Amino acid sequence: MLLVLALWVLAMIAGLSWSRWWTSGFAMMALIGCVWSRAGALNQWMTWAQLITLGATPWLLAAQRRHDALSVKRLQVDEAGQLTQLSELARALLSLQNANQQLEAQIGEMTDVYHVTKETSRALHRGELFAASVAIASRLLPLQGLRLIDLSESVPQMHRAARTVDGRFTVAHGTTMLPLEETILQQVRTSGRAMSAIRQQLSCSLPDEIDCVAWAPLWREQKPIGVLVADNVPEPQVKMLSMIAHQLSLQLSRVRLYEQVEALAVTDGLTGLFVRNYFLGRAKEELARCARHQLSCTLLMADLDLFKQKNDTYGHLVGDVVLKDVARLLQRNLRDIDLIARFGGEEFILLLVETNIEQAMPIAQRLKQLVEVHPIHAYDELLTQTISVGVAGFPDHAQTLDELIERADQALYAAKRAGRNRVVRWSEMLKAA
């Protein structure tokens, strides 16, 4: 029986390790041993029960082992599938995170564009536009200075802002370009794109406080109309500078158009002097100021003598040259605070601010003499021109602008009647005449 028990144990071990041939062999030998040892009791049911138990137990154990192995394999397959799904979900989540980061970056750029547009869209002149650009660029970029090379005019205009010790920016304007700005402008005309460079990469010297510069061109109709230059801005920030430059180019075109329209609205297209309506508005303001502060003003009405004859003799093109030449001559010989406008036809109106009638008479005489001796080159003709001037003072001769113009006009026609090329001061005698 010990041998049968040993064989049965071996059969059980073989069943646990799922060795079919060894399980069959040991189980068969255990059954044979059991039958041989119990040969006399084969007619008893207990013997058959023992034989069945002895033969079936290893196989039942092997079947359970096989079932467990299959269950484990199925679990492993399920786990692998779940891991695959988790991996796909993780990749999808990572993709969503990247897309979210890109969207946040785009939202940030759109927000920056909105702020740049909002800050700069309020400007109506180029100085205001540059000041707004400095304010927004200093918040978006770690810059130490900002420059705008404005190429929209025949002569480049320079706008510069530098950070002071207290962190604020001081703004300056001019027309003279520095070697650094000329070098950058040449780079823009060569490459046509936004770039940055450190001190060693530039052919010109940099100020000691500047280690690197970045620049971005301003484009309109595929031509550069300016360059935005930032001091001490690293290369990764060039994209932001380029975005600011793009918005600035749109606003610069708008401001330039506004300035042109504004200039046309207040200046005469032929002579470049103020138009009549603008002059009248400014003159009323000056007279009101002088009345408040008890100051004097003098109004001059000047008319070109025998101008119609020049038009009839030489043609209107020559007459236009004469008109423009006299207008420039009068304007050049006035102070910045004085006003001059084309009043109509060949007639000019001048307001000498804070100047009484006694002071104004020598000025009027000098203007008349300057025009008289001034040679005018009109195409193939060399001409001269004289003017007649009527003078009236505020508040001595009139209390309102309309009265002042009327009395200066009366004095002008008195000069015409007296023989032209002279200055006449208004008096009560002219009023009676």
C-alpha positions as CSV (number, residue, x, y, z in Angstrom):
1,M,0.0,0.0,0.0
2,L,2.9,2.4,0.6
3,L,4.0,2.0,-3.0
4,V,0.5,2.7,-4.2
5,L,0.3,5.8,-2.0
6,A,3.7,7.0,-3.3
7,L,2.6,6.5,-6.9
8,W,-0.7,8.3,-6.2
9,V,1.2,11.3,-4.6
10,L,3.5,11.4,-7.7
11,A,0.4,11.4,-9.9
12,M,-1.1,14.3,-7.9
13,I,2.2,16.2,-8.2
14,A,2.2,15.6,-12.0
15,G,-1.4,16.8,-12.1
16,L,-0.4,20.0,-10.3
17,S,2.3,20.6,-12.8
18,W,0.1,19.7,-15.7
19,S,2.3,16.9,-17.1
20,R,-0.2,14.8,-18.9
21,W,2.0,11.8,-19.7
22,W,3.4,11.6,-16.2
23,T,0.0,12.0,-14.6
24,S,-1.4,9.2,-16.8
25,G,1.6,7.0,-16.0
26,F,1.7,7.4,-12.3
27,A,-2.1,7.2,-12.0
28,M,-2.1,4.0,-14.1
29,M,0.6,2.4,-11.9
30,A,-1.2,3.5,-8.8
31,L,-4.4,1.8,-10.0
32,I,-2.6,-1.4,-11.0
33,G,-0.9,-1.5,-7.7
34,C,-4.2,-1.0,-5.9
35,V,-5.9,-3.7,-8.0
36,W,-3.0,-6.1,-7.3
37,S,-3.0,-5.4,-3.6
38,R,-6.8,-5.7,-3.3
39,A,-7.4,-8.5,-5.8
40,G,-9.5,-10.5,-3.3
41,A,-11.9,-7.6,-2.6
42,L,-12.8,-6.5,-6.1
43,N,-16.3,-7.6,-5.5
44,Q,-16.9,-5.0,-2.8
45,W,-18.2,-1.6,-3.7
46,M,-15.7,0.2,-1.4
47,T,-12.8,-1.2,-3.4
48,W,-14.3,0.2,-6.6
49,A,-14.9,3.5,-4.9
50,Q,-11.3,3.6,-3.8
51,L,-10.1,2.7,-7.3
52,I,-12.3,5.4,-8.9
53,T,-11.1,8.0,-6.4
54,L,-7.5,7.0,-6.8
55,G,-7.7,7.3,-10.6
56,A,-9.9,10.4,-10.9
57,T,-8.3,12.6,-8.3
58,P,-5.1,13.4,-10.2
59,W,-7.1,14.1,-13.4
60,L,-9.6,16.3,-11.5
61,L,-6.6,18.2,-10.0
62,A,-5.1,18.5,-13.5
63,A,-8.4,19.7,-14.9
64,Q,-8.6,22.3,-12.2
65,R,-5.1,23.3,-12.9
66,R,-5.9,23.6,-16.6
67,H,-9.0,25.6,-15.9
68,D,-7.1,27.9,-13.6
69,A,-4.4,28.4,-16.2
70,L,-7.0,29.3,-18.8
71,S,-8.7,31.7,-16.4
72,V,-5.3,33.4,-15.7
73,K,-4.6,33.7,-19.4
74,R,-8.1,35.2,-20.0
75,L,-7.4,37.6,-17.1
76,Q,-4.1,38.5,-18.6
77,V,-5.6,39.1,-22.0
78,D,-8.3,41.3,-20.4
79,E,-5.7,43.1,-18.4
80,A,-3.6,43.7,-21.6
81,G,-6.7,45.0,-23.4
82,Q,-7.5,47.3,-20.5
83,L,-3.8,48.5,-20.4
84,T,-4.1,49.2,-24.1
85,Q,-7.2,51.2,-23.6
86,L,-5.6,53.0,-20.7
87,S,-2.6,53.8,-22.9
88,E,-4.8,55.1,-25.7
89,L,-6.8,57.2,-23.2
90,A,-3.5,58.5,-21.8
91,R,-2.3,59.4,-25.3
92,A,-5.7,61.1,-26.0
93,L,-5.4,63.0,-22.7
94,L,-1.9,64.1,-23.5
95,S,-3.1,65.2,-27.0
96,L,-5.9,67.1,-25.3
97,Q,-3.5,68.7,-22.9
98,N,-1.3,69.8,-25.8
99,A,-4.3,71.1,-27.7
100,N,-5.4,72.9,-24.6
101,Q,-2.0,74.5,-24.2
102,Q,-2.0,75.6,-27.8
103,L,-5.5,77.1,-27.4
104,E,-4.3,78.9,-24.2
105,A,-1.3,80.2,-26.1
106,Q,-3.6,81.3,-29.0
107,I,-6.0,82.9,-26.5
108,G,-3.0,84.7,-24.9
109,E,-1.8,85.9,-28.3
110,M,-5.4,87.1,-29.2
111,T,-5.6,88.9,-25.9
112,D,-2.3,90.6,-26.5
113,V,-3.4,91.5,-30.0
114,Y,-6.6,93.0,-28.5
115,H,-4.7,95.0,-26.0
116,V,-2.2,96.3,-28.6
117,T,-5.1,97.2,-30.9
118,K,-7.0,98.8,-28.1
119,E,-4.1,100.9,-26.9
120,T,-3.0,102.1,-30.3
121,S,-6.4,102.6,-32.0
122,R,-7.0,105.7,-29.8
123,A,-4.0,107.5,-31.3
124,L,-4.7,110.1,-34.0
125,H,-1.1,111.3,-34.6
126,R,2.2,109.4,-34.9
127,G,3.6,110.8,-31.7
128,E,0.6,109.5,-29.8
129,L,0.8,106.2,-31.6
130,F,4.4,105.7,-30.6
131,A,3.7,106.6,-27.0
132,A,0.9,104.0,-26.9
133,S,3.2,101.4,-28.5
134,V,5.8,102.0,-25.8
135,A,3.1,101.6,-23.1
136,I,1.8,98.3,-24.4
137,A,5.2,96.9,-25.5
138,S,6.8,97.6,-22.0
139,R,4.1,95.4,-20.5
140,L,4.4,92.5,-23.0
141,L,8.2,92.5,-23.4
142,P,11.2,92.9,-21.1
143,L,12.7,95.7,-23.1
144,Q,15.0,98.6,-22.1
145,G,14.2,100.8,-25.0
146,L,12.0,101.0,-28.1
147,R,12.6,102.7,-31.5
148,L,10.3,103.3,-34.4
149,I,11.9,104.0,-37.8
150,D,9.0,105.6,-39.7
151,L,9.5,105.3,-43.5
152,S,6.1,106.5,-44.5
153,E,7.6,110.0,-45.3
154,S,10.2,110.9,-47.9
155,V,12.6,111.6,-44.9
156,P,12.6,108.8,-42.3
157,Q,11.2,109.9,-39.0
158,M,12.8,108.6,-35.8
159,H,10.8,107.9,-32.6
160,R,12.9,106.7,-29.6
161,A,12.0,105.7,-26.0
162,A,14.5,104.8,-23.3
163,R,13.9,103.4,-19.9
164,T,15.1,105.8,-17.1
165,V,16.4,104.8,-13.7
166,D,13.0,105.0,-12.1
167,G,11.5,102.6,-14.7
168,R,9.7,105.1,-16.8
169,F,10.2,105.8,-20.5
170,T,11.3,109.1,-22.0
171,V,10.3,109.7,-25.6
172,A,12.2,111.7,-28.2
173,H,11.6,112.4,-31.9
174,G,13.9,113.4,-34.7
175,T,15.1,112.8,-38.3
176,T,18.7,111.8,-37.7
177,M,19.4,108.0,-37.8
178,L,22.1,106.4,-35.7
179,P,24.5,103.9,-37.1
180,L,22.7,101.1,-35.3
181,E,19.4,102.1,-36.9
182,E,20.9,102.4,-40.3
183,T,22.3,98.9,-39.9
184,I,19.0,97.4,-38.9
185,L,17.2,99.2,-41.7
186,Q,19.7,97.7,-44.2
187,Q,19.0,94.2,-42.6
188,V,15.3,94.7,-43.1
189,R,15.6,95.7,-46.7
190,T,17.8,92.7,-47.3
191,S,15.9,89.9,-45.4
192,G,12.5,91.4,-45.0
193,R,11.8,89.5,-41.8
194,A,11.8,89.9,-38.0
195,M,15.2,89.1,-36.4
196,S,17.4,89.6,-33.4
197,A,21.1,90.0,-33.0
198,I,23.6,90.2,-30.2
199,R,26.4,92.7,-29.9
200,Q,29.0,90.5,-31.8
201,Q,26.6,89.9,-34.7
202,L,26.2,93.5,-35.7
203,S,28.6,95.4,-37.8
204,C,28.1,98.6,-35.8
205,S,28.7,99.3,-32.1
206,L,26.0,99.2,-29.5
207,P,25.7,101.4,-26.4
208,D,27.1,99.8,-23.3
209,E,23.7,99.3,-21.7
210,I,22.4,97.3,-24.7
211,D,23.5,93.7,-25.2
212,C,21.2,92.7,-28.0
213,V,18.5,94.1,-30.2
214,A,15.4,92.7,-31.9
215,W,13.5,94.2,-34.8
216,A,10.4,93.6,-36.9
217,P,9.4,95.4,-40.1
218,L,6.1,97.2,-40.6
219,W,4.6,96.3,-44.0
220,R,2.0,97.9,-46.2
221,E,1.3,96.8,-49.7
222,Q,4.4,94.5,-49.6
223,K,6.7,97.5,-48.8
224,P,8.3,98.3,-45.5
225,I,6.8,101.5,-44.0
226,G,8.8,101.3,-40.8
227,V,10.8,99.2,-38.4
228,L,10.1,98.5,-34.8
229,V,13.3,98.0,-32.8
230,A,13.5,96.8,-29.2
231,D,16.6,97.0,-27.0
232,N,17.7,94.0,-24.8
233,V,14.8,91.7,-26.0
234,P,15.9,88.0,-26.3
235,E,15.3,86.0,-29.4
236,P,12.3,84.0,-28.1
237,Q,10.4,87.3,-27.8
238,V,10.8,88.2,-31.5
239,K,7.5,86.7,-32.3
240,M,5.7,89.0,-29.8
241,L,7.6,92.0,-31.2
242,S,6.6,91.0,-34.7
243,M,2.9,90.8,-33.6
244,I,3.1,94.3,-32.1
245,A,4.8,95.5,-35.3
246,H,2.0,94.0,-37.4
247,Q,-0.7,95.8,-35.5
248,L,1.4,99.0,-35.4
249,S,1.7,98.9,-39.2
250,L,-2.1,98.9,-39.5
251,Q,-2.5,101.7,-37.1
252,L,0.4,103.7,-38.7
253,S,-1.4,103.5,-42.0
254,R,-4.6,104.7,-40.3
255,V,-2.8,107.6,-38.5
256,R,-1.0,108.6,-41.6
257,L,-4.3,108.8,-43.5
258,Y,-5.9,110.8,-40.7
259,E,-3.0,113.2,-40.7
260,Q,-3.3,113.7,-44.5
261,V,-7.1,114.2,-44.2
262,E,-6.5,116.6,-41.3
263,A,-3.9,118.5,-43.2
264,L,-6.2,118.8,-46.2
265,A,-9.0,120.0,-43.9
266,V,-7.0,122.9,-42.5
267,T,-4.6,123.8,-45.2
268,D,-5.0,125.2,-48.7
269,G,-4.0,122.7,-51.3
270,L,-2.1,125.2,-53.4
271,T,-0.3,127.5,-50.9
272,G,0.0,125.2,-47.9
273,L,-1.4,127.9,-45.7
274,F,-4.4,127.5,-43.4
275,V,-7.8,127.6,-45.0
276,R,-10.2,130.4,-44.2
277,N,-12.6,128.5,-41.9
278,Y,-9.8,127.1,-39.8
279,F,-8.1,130.5,-39.5
280,L,-11.3,132.1,-38.4
281,G,-11.8,129.5,-35.6
282,R,-8.2,129.9,-34.4
283,A,-8.4,133.7,-34.6
284,K,-11.6,133.8,-32.5
285,E,-9.8,131.7,-29.8
286,E,-6.8,134.1,-29.9
287,L,-9.0,137.2,-29.6
288,A,-10.9,135.7,-26.7
289,R,-7.6,134.9,-24.9
290,C,-6.3,138.4,-25.6
291,A,-9.5,139.9,-24.2
292,R,-9.2,137.9,-21.0
293,H,-5.6,138.9,-20.4
294,Q,-6.0,142.4,-21.8
295,L,-3.6,141.8,-24.7
296,S,-3.5,143.2,-28.2
297,C,-3.7,141.6,-31.6
298,T,-3.3,143.0,-35.1
299,L,-5.0,141.8,-38.3
300,L,-3.4,142.2,-41.7
301,M,-5.2,141.8,-45.0
302,A,-2.7,141.4,-47.9
303,D,-3.6,141.3,-51.6
304,L,-1.4,140.7,-54.6
305,D,-1.4,143.7,-56.9
306,L,-2.5,143.3,-60.5
307,F,-2.5,139.5,-60.1
308,K,-5.2,139.0,-62.7
309,Q,-2.9,140.6,-65.3
310,K,-0.2,138.0,-64.6
311,N,-2.8,135.2,-65.1
312,D,-4.0,136.8,-68.4
313,T,-0.4,137.4,-69.6
314,Y,1.5,134.3,-68.5
315,G,-1.3,131.8,-67.8
316,H,-2.7,130.3,-64.6
317,L,0.2,127.9,-64.1
318,V,2.6,130.8,-63.8
319,G,0.1,132.6,-61.6
320,D,-0.1,129.6,-59.2
321,V,3.7,129.7,-58.9
322,V,3.6,133.4,-58.0
323,L,0.9,132.8,-55.4
324,K,2.8,129.9,-53.8
325,D,6.0,131.8,-53.7
326,V,4.5,134.8,-52.0
327,A,2.6,132.6,-49.5
328,R,5.9,130.8,-48.5
329,L,7.7,134.1,-48.2
330,L,5.1,135.6,-45.9
331,Q,4.9,132.4,-43.8
332,R,8.7,132.2,-43.4
333,N,8.9,135.7,-42.0
334,L,6.2,135.3,-39.3
335,R,6.6,133.9,-35.8
336,D,5.3,130.4,-35.0
337,I,2.6,131.9,-32.8
338,D,1.2,134.1,-35.6
339,L,-1.5,132.9,-38.0
340,I,-1.7,133.2,-41.7
341,A,-4.3,131.8,-44.2
342,R,-5.4,132.1,-47.8
343,F,-8.5,134.2,-47.5
344,G,-9.6,133.7,-51.0
345,G,-8.2,134.1,-54.5
346,E,-5.0,136.1,-54.3
347,E,-5.8,137.5,-50.8
348,F,-4.1,136.5,-47.5
349,I,-5.1,137.2,-43.9
350,L,-2.6,137.4,-41.1
351,L,-3.0,137.7,-37.3
352,L,-0.1,139.0,-35.3
353,V,-0.7,137.6,-31.8
354,E,0.1,139.8,-28.8
355,T,1.2,142.6,-31.1
356,N,-0.4,146.1,-31.0
357,I,-0.9,148.3,-34.0
358,E,2.3,150.3,-33.4
359,Q,4.4,147.2,-33.4
360,A,2.5,145.7,-36.3
361,M,3.1,148.6,-38.8
362,P,6.9,148.0,-39.2
363,I,6.2,144.3,-39.6
364,A,3.7,144.9,-42.3
365,Q,6.1,147.3,-44.1
366,R,8.9,144.7,-43.9
367,L,6.7,142.0,-45.4
368,K,5.7,144.4,-48.2
369,Q,9.3,145.2,-49.0
370,L,10.4,141.5,-48.9
371,V,7.7,140.6,-51.4
372,E,8.6,143.6,-53.6
373,V,12.3,142.6,-53.9
374,H,11.8,138.9,-54.1
375,P,12.5,137.4,-57.6
376,I,10.0,134.7,-58.6
377,H,11.1,132.0,-61.0
378,A,8.0,130.6,-62.7
379,Y,8.9,128.2,-65.5
380,D,10.8,130.3,-68.0
381,E,9.7,133.6,-66.6
382,L,11.5,135.7,-64.0
383,L,8.9,137.9,-62.3
384,T,8.4,140.3,-59.4
385,Q,5.2,140.9,-57.4
386,T,4.0,143.6,-55.0
387,I,1.3,143.5,-52.4
388,S,-1.1,146.0,-50.7
389,V,-1.7,145.6,-47.0
390,G,-4.5,146.8,-44.8
391,V,-4.0,146.9,-41.0
392,A,-6.5,147.0,-38.1
393,G,-5.8,146.4,-34.4
394,F,-7.7,144.7,-31.6
395,P,-9.1,146.1,-29.3
396,D,-8.3,149.6,-30.6
397,H,-10.1,149.4,-33.9
398,A,-12.6,146.6,-33.3
399,Q,-14.0,144.4,-30.5
400,T,-15.0,141.4,-32.6
401,L,-13.3,139.3,-35.3
402,D,-15.8,140.3,-37.9
403,E,-15.4,144.0,-37.3
404,L,-11.6,143.5,-37.3
405,I,-11.7,141.8,-40.7
406,E,-14.0,144.4,-42.1
407,R,-11.8,147.3,-41.0
408,A,-8.6,145.7,-42.2
409,D,-10.4,145.1,-45.6
410,Q,-11.3,148.8,-45.7
411,A,-7.7,149.7,-45.1
412,L,-6.6,147.3,-47.9
413,Y,-8.9,148.9,-50.4
414,A,-7.7,152.3,-49.4
415,A,-4.1,151.0,-50.2
416,K,-5.4,149.9,-53.6
417,R,-7.0,153.2,-54.3
418,A,-3.9,155.0,-53.2
419,G,-1.7,153.3,-55.9
420,R,-1.0,149.8,-54.5
421,N,2.3,148.4,-53.1
422,R,1.7,150.1,-49.7
423,V,0.5,149.6,-46.2
424,V,-2.5,151.5,-44.9
425,R,-3.6,151.6,-41.3
426,W,-7.4,151.8,-40.5
427,S,-8.8,155.0,-39.2
428,E,-12.2,156.6,-38.7
429,M,-11.7,158.5,-42.0
430,L,-11.7,155.2,-43.9
431,K,-14.9,154.3,-42.2
432,A,-16.5,157.5,-43.4
433,A,-15.2,156.9,-46.9
